[in-house]
């Protein structure tokens, strides 16, 4: 049981400037994308780093990975839909689509490595899978473009907030 002496010794960390700037970035994303702001808000929080340079670096990985994963995801999803429309739906046809999506992960990772962007691999794979699996019944091009646009806005907002609202000191090597 906690006694009153222990309670009086409790200290709470201050709300830091990075926390406040994250909230400002989320607010701006909510204003710009009032209907479905999730990816813009998520990206703004992820990209608001301890320095502006790190925000830009994180934004490049996130933006590039989203574009690459979305583009490859749309191509693979359209190919899977072509197969689904020409081959009767059986366990074997579903297995073929699963193999194609799994091969798509190889393509995504290979392209990230080819473009010397290993930091974009996780995001690229996540967006690829979102396009090919979670949103298989929506218009894939619309979903991919919306995801890319929201991500790019989230990146831009977080960098601008980080740069112009009490900018952090850049670290020197």
Order of alpha helices (4+ residues) and beta strands (2+ residues): alpha-alpha-alpha-alpha-alpha-alpha-alpha
